C-alpha cells in the first residue's frame, strides 16, 4: 500500500480525484455483506461497490435485472456498517431509474438515507444524463458505467466485448464526456478494447475505472466472488483469481462432515 493510502482516514471523491492526478491507481471490489466488507476495508481497498451483481452471486439469478431497490438497500446498509475507510458506491438497480429522472432521484434518496452510502452508480450515457444531473444537483456523488452495461443484456444479446466498431466507440467517448460535464466523479468502463479505454482515461479529468478494459485506466474493479475463486464457472480473460476459495471451503466442509460422522468432533477439549 502506498504512503498516501496509509495517511488517509476516509476515502472521499476529493481523494479519488487526487489519486487520478497523482497517477496512483484506484482499487475497487464489490461487497454485499458486513463480514466480507470488514475484511476488504481493513485490507485497504479504496472503493467498495455494492453491485447489482448481488443478483447473480448472492441470489443466484441469471442476470442483474431481478434485484430490487429494497434488496440493494439491505446489502448496502450491511456493507456500510462494516467500513471505516472505503468509499461505498451503490448500484441503482434495473427499474429504479429508467422511467424518468424524478424516479431516479427518489430511488437515490432512499439509498442514501437508508444505507449511509457515499454515492451511487448508474448505467448508461446520454439516455440517463438528465437523471445524473438531477441526482448530482441533490448533492449525491454519481459514478457512471459505460461499455458492457449488464442491465441492458437483453438489448445486446451477448456479454461480448463492446465498442469494437467505430460508431459505438465514438458514442462511448461522447457519453463519457457527457457524464463528466454533468458532474460524475468517476466512470466504470466494462469489457471494451484497452486502447479505447486509454483514450477515455486520457481525455477525461475524472477517474476511469476498468473491468476488462485494460491497464491504461486509472483503477480496476472486480467482483469479489470471482477474484477470490468462490465462483468456478465464470472465467473471462480479464479475471485474475487470487484464491480458489471454492475448493478450500468444499474441502473444509467435507472434513467437518467426516469429523461429525466419525464422532471426532467435538473432543473432550471442545465441550463444557
C-alpha positions as a Python dict, from the first residue, in 0.01 Angstrom:
ca = {
    (1, 'X'): (0, 0, 0),
    (2, 'X'): (136, 344, -87),
    (3, 'X'): (232, 609, 167),
    (4, 'X'): (-58, 826, 51),
    (5, 'X'): (-300, 544, 126),
    (6, 'X'): (-174, 492, 482),
    (7, 'X'): (-236, 856, 577),
    (8, 'X'): (-597, 856, 457),
    (9, 'X'): (-858, 820, 728),
    (10, 'X'): (-1156, 818, 490),
    (11, 'X'): (-1165, 795, 111),
    (12, 'X'): (-1367, 1077, -48),
    (13, 'X'): (-1436, 1187, -405),
    (14, 'X'): (-1170, 1455, -349),
    (15, 'X'): (-910, 1191, -261),
    (16, 'X'): (-1010, 974, -559),
    (17, 'X'): (-960, 1277, -784),
    (18, 'X'): (-618, 1340, -628),
    (19, 'X'): (-524, 977, -691),
    (20, 'X'): (-600, 1023, -1061),
    (21, 'X'): (-400, 1347, -1072),
    (22, 'X'): (-105, 1186, -890),
    (23, 'X'): (-117, 874, -1108),
    (24, 'X'): (-199, 644, -815),
    (25, 'X'): (-418, 355, -927),
    (26, 'X'): (-758, 314, -758),
    (27, 'X'): (-854, -29, -621),
    (28, 'X'): (-1220, -130, -619),
    (29, 'X'): (-1406, -451, -537),
    (30, 'X'): (-1768, -548, -488),
    (31, 'X'): (-1909, -626, -143),
    (32, 'X'): (-2256, -733, -34),
    (33, 'X'): (-2237, -818, 337),
    (34, 'X'): (-2090, -698, 666),
    (35, 'X'): (-1829, -967, 731),
    (36, 'X'): (-1664, -957, 390),
    (37, 'X'): (-1681, -576, 368),
    (38, 'X'): (-1498, -550, 702),
    (39, 'X'): (-1211, -765, 569),
    (40, 'X'): (-1184, -573, 240),
    (41, 'X'): (-1196, -239, 421),
    (42, 'X'): (-933, -346, 676),
    (43, 'X'): (-712, -458, 385),
    (44, 'X'): (-722, -102, 248),
    (45, 'X'): (-950, -118, -57),
    (46, 'X'): (-1027, 230, -193),
    (47, 'X'): (-1384, 179, -320),
    (48, 'X'): (-1642, -84, -231),
    (49, 'X'): (-1918, -128, -486),
    (50, 'X'): (-2244, -273, -363),
    (51, 'X'): (-2312, -410, -709),
    (52, 'X'): (-2636, -528, -858),
    (53, 'X'): (-2417, -832, -931),
    (54, 'X'): (-2560, -939, -591),
    (55, 'X'): (-2847, -1061, -811),
    (56, 'X'): (-2608, -1320, -957),
    (57, 'X'): (-2360, -1408, -683),
    (58, 'X'): (-2582, -1371, -375),
    (59, 'X'): (-2926, -1464, -510),
    (60, 'X'): (-2845, -1699, -800),
    (61, 'X'): (-3025, -1511, -1075),
    (62, 'X'): (-2901, -1540, -1433),
    (63, 'X'): (-2890, -1160, -1483),
    (64, 'X'): (-2873, -845, -1270),
    (65, 'X'): (-3230, -749, -1366),
    (66, 'X'): (-3437, -916, -1088),
    (67, 'X'): (-3273, -747, -786),
    (68, 'X'): (-3496, -483, -625),
    (69, 'X'): (-3424, -146, -468),
    (70, 'X'): (-3517, -286, -124),
    (71, 'X'): (-3269, -571, -168),
    (72, 'X'): (-2993, -331, -277),
    (73, 'X'): (-3063, -120, 32),
    (74, 'X'): (-3036, -431, 253),
    (75, 'X'): (-2696, -524, 105),
    (76, 'X'): (-2567, -165, 109),
    (77, 'X'): (-2660, -97, 471),
    (78, 'X'): (-2483, -422, 570),
    (79, 'X'): (-2167, -308, 391),
    (80, 'X'): (-2174, 49, 527),
    (81, 'X'): (-2192, -80, 886),
    (82, 'X'): (-1861, -260, 827),
    (83, 'X'): (-1646, 11, 677),
    (84, 'X'): (-1415, 262, 840),
    (85, 'X'): (-1221, 389, 540),
    (86, 'X'): (-1351, 284, 198),
    (87, 'X'): (-1578, 490, -26),
    (88, 'X'): (-1904, 297, -71),
    (89, 'X'): (-2092, 318, -403),
    (90, 'X'): (-2430, 152, -461),
    (91, 'X'): (-2573, 43, -796),
    (92, 'X'): (-2913, 182, -887),
    (93, 'X'): (-3089, -143, -982),
    (94, 'X'): (-3278, -201, -1306),
    (95, 'X'): (-3620, -35, -1300),
    (96, 'X'): (-3534, 218, -1029),
    (97, 'X'): (-3424, 500, -1262),
    (98, 'X'): (-3504, 421, -1627),
    (99, 'X'): (-3855, 569, -1613),
    (100, 'X'): (-3758, 929, -1554),
    (101, 'X'): (-3516, 1149, -1364),
    (102, 'X'): (-3764, 1205, -1080),
    (103, 'X'): (-3784, 832, -1018),
    (104, 'X'): (-3404, 811, -1032),
    (105, 'X'): (-3376, 1083, -767),
    (106, 'X'): (-3636, 919, -540),
    (107, 'X'): (-3450, 585, -562),
    (108, 'X'): (-3118, 756, -492),
    (109, 'X'): (-3251, 944, -190),
    (110, 'X'): (-3383, 618, -44),
    (111, 'X'): (-3042, 455, -89),
    (112, 'X'): (-2853, 746, 68),
    (113, 'X'): (-3094, 791, 363),
    (114, 'X'): (-3144, 423, 442),
    (115, 'X'): (-2790, 291, 391),
    (116, 'X'): (-2545, 571, 471),
    (117, 'X'): (-2359, 502, 145),
    (118, 'X'): (-2141, 769, -15),
    (119, 'X'): (-2260, 764, -377),
    (120, 'X'): (-2448, 574, -647),
    (121, 'X'): (-2360, 416, -980),
    (122, 'X'): (-2584, 437, -1284),
    (123, 'X'): (-2556, 257, -1620),
    (124, 'X'): (-2571, 447, -1948),
    (125, 'X'): (-2468, 775, -2108),
    (126, 'X'): (-2683, 1021, -2296),
    (127, 'X'): (-3000, 821, -2215),
    (128, 'X'): (-2961, 881, -1839),
    (129, 'X'): (-2790, 1221, -1838),
    (130, 'X'): (-3097, 1406, -1700),
    (131, 'X'): (-3108, 1163, -1409),
    (132, 'X'): (-2735, 1207, -1346),
    (133, 'X'): (-2771, 1587, -1337),
    (134, 'X'): (-3074, 1571, -1109),
    (135, 'X'): (-2904, 1333, -863),
    (136, 'X'): (-2585, 1542, -854),
    (137, 'X'): (-2787, 1862, -803),
    (138, 'X'): (-2933, 1695, -493),
    (139, 'X'): (-2576, 1659, -360),
    (140, 'X'): (-2519, 1290, -429),
    (141, 'X'): (-2194, 1175, -597),
    (142, 'X'): (-2258, 975, -917),
    (143, 'X'): (-2033, 716, -1080),
    (144, 'X'): (-2109, 640, -1445),
    (145, 'X'): (-2092, 299, -1615),
    (146, 'X'): (-2031, 254, -1989),
    (147, 'X'): (-1935, -24, -2228),
    (148, 'X'): (-2093, -356, -2139),
    (149, 'X'): (-2388, -249, -1923),
    (150, 'X'): (-2529, -573, -1777),
    (151, 'X'): (-2877, -426, -1716),
    (152, 'X'): (-2911, -395, -2096),
    (153, 'X'): (-2804, -754, -2161),
    (154, 'X'): (-3123, -846, -2349),
    (155, 'X'): (-3070, -549, -2583),
    (156, 'X'): (-2711, -659, -2654),
    (157, 'X'): (-2799, -1029, -2659),
    (158, 'X'): (-2443, -1122, -2556),
    (159, 'X'): (-2173, -1049, -2297),
    (160, 'X'): (-1915, -996, -2574),
    (161, 'X'): (-1669, -706, -2582),
    (162, 'X'): (-1841, -374, -2655),
    (163, 'X'): (-1739, -73, -2868),
    (164, 'X'): (-1523, -265, -3113),
    (165, 'X'): (-1670, -72, -3408),
    (166, 'X'): (-1610, 298, -3475),
    (167, 'X'): (-1971, 410, -3425),
    (168, 'X'): (-2005, 254, -3079),
    (169, 'X'): (-1655, 368, -2979),
    (170, 'X'): (-1736, 727, -3081),
    (171, 'X'): (-2063, 718, -2882),
    (172, 'X'): (-1885, 575, -2577),
    (173, 'X'): (-1627, 854, -2579),
    (174, 'X'): (-1901, 1116, -2624),
    (175, 'X'): (-2105, 959, -2341),
    (176, 'X'): (-1801, 961, -2111),
    (177, 'X'): (-1752, 1333, -2175),
    (178, 'X'): (-2124, 1398, -2118),
    (179, 'X'): (-2107, 1220, -1782),
    (180, 'X'): (-1803, 1423, -1681),
    (181, 'X'): (-1971, 1750, -1786),
    (182, 'X'): (-2283, 1651, -1589),
    (183, 'X'): (-2065, 1622, -1279),
    (184, 'X'): (-1997, 1246, -1240),
    (185, 'X'): (-1700, 1188, -1007),
    (186, 'X'): (-1581, 872, -1187),
    (187, 'X'): (-1674, 626, -1462),
    (188, 'X'): (-1655, 246, -1485),
    (189, 'X'): (-1572, 104, -1829),
    (190, 'X'): (-1667, -261, -1870),
    (191, 'X'): (-1531, -501, -2132),
    (192, 'X'): (-1409, -264, -2401),
    (193, 'X'): (-1083, -257, -2602),
    (194, 'X'): (-784, -141, -2395),
    (195, 'X'): (-682, 131, -2641),
    (196, 'X'): (-1031, 284, -2638),
    (197, 'X'): (-1029, 281, -2257),
    (198, 'X'): (-687, 451, -2268),
    (199, 'X'): (-832, 723, -2490),
    (200, 'X'): (-1120, 780, -2246),
    (201, 'X'): (-889, 793, -1943),
    (202, 'X'): (-656, 1040, -2116),
    (203, 'X'): (-934, 1269, -2237),
    (204, 'X'): (-1119, 1279, -1904),
    (205, 'X'): (-1006, 1460, -1591),
    (206, 'X'): (-1214, 1234, -1362),
    (207, 'X'): (-1105, 880, -1263),
    (208, 'X'): (-1182, 599, -1509),
    (209, 'X'): (-1203, 251, -1355),
    (210, 'X'): (-1195, -58, -1571),
    (211, 'X'): (-1325, -412, -1559),
    (212, 'X'): (-1193, -591, -1865),
    (213, 'X'): (-1084, -253, -2002),
    (214, 'X'): (-708, -299, -1995),
    (215, 'X'): (-422, -146, -1799),
    (216, 'X'): (-427, 216, -1917),
    (217, 'X'): (-717, 332, -1697),
    (218, 'X'): (-700, 492, -1350),
    (219, 'X'): (-815, 192, -1149),
    (220, 'X'): (-955, -160, -1158),
    (221, 'X'): (-1268, -329, -1025),
    (222, 'X'): (-1355, -699, -997),
    (223, 'X'): (-1644, -890, -847),
    (224, 'X'): (-1518, -1019, -513),
    (225, 'X'): (-1661, -1369, -564),
    (226, 'X'): (-1473, -1400, -895),
    (227, 'X'): (-1144, -1263, -761),
    (228, 'X'): (-1149, -1496, -459),
    (229, 'X'): (-1244, -1800, -665),
    (230, 'X'): (-1577, -1861, -491),
    (231, 'X'): (-1727, -1891, -839),
    (232, 'X'): (-1581, -2156, -1066),
    (233, 'X'): (-1794, -2115, -1379),
    (234, 'X'): (-1704, -1754, -1468),
    (235, 'X'): (-1369, -1741, -1649),
    (236, 'X'): (-1338, -1428, -1865),
    (237, 'X'): (-996, -1323, -1991),
    (238, 'X'): (-990, -1015, -1767),
    (239, 'X'): (-1032, -1209, -1441),
    (240, 'X'): (-731, -1285, -1223),
    (241, 'X'): (-814, -1530, -943),
    (242, 'X'): (-620, -1456, -626),
    (243, 'X'): (-756, -1756, -434),
    (244, 'X'): (-958, -2071, -502),
    (245, 'X'): (-1196, -2042, -209),
    (246, 'X'): (-1447, -2280, -368),
    (247, 'X'): (-1203, -2570, -321),
    (248, 'X'): (-1091, -2455, 26),
    (249, 'X'): (-1449, -2426, 153),
    (250, 'X'): (-1553, -2750, -17),
    (251, 'X'): (-1262, -2943, 142),
    (252, 'X'): (-1315, -2786, 486),
    (253, 'X'): (-1686, -2878, 474),
    (254, 'X'): (-1608, -3238, 377),
    (255, 'X'): (-1360, -3263, 666),
    (256, 'X'): (-1621, -3122, 906),
    (257, 'X'): (-1881, -3375, 784),
    (258, 'X'): (-1633, -3657, 830),
    (259, 'X'): (-1542, -3542, 1183),
    (260, 'X'): (-1909, -3521, 1281),
    (261, 'X'): (-1993, -3865, 1134),
    (262, 'X'): (-1694, -4034, 1299),
    (263, 'X'): (-1763, -3857, 1631),
    (264, 'X'): (-1419, -3697, 1615),
    (265, 'X'): (-1584, -3357, 1666),
    (266, 'X'): (-1626, -3236, 1934),
    (267, 'X'): (-1344, -3372, 2153),
    (268, 'X'): (-1329, -3353, 2531),
    (269, 'X'): (-1143, -3022, 2495),
    (270, 'X'): (-1423, -2882, 2279),
    (271, 'X'): (-1705, -2930, 2527),
    (272, 'X'): (-1807, -2777, 2859),
}
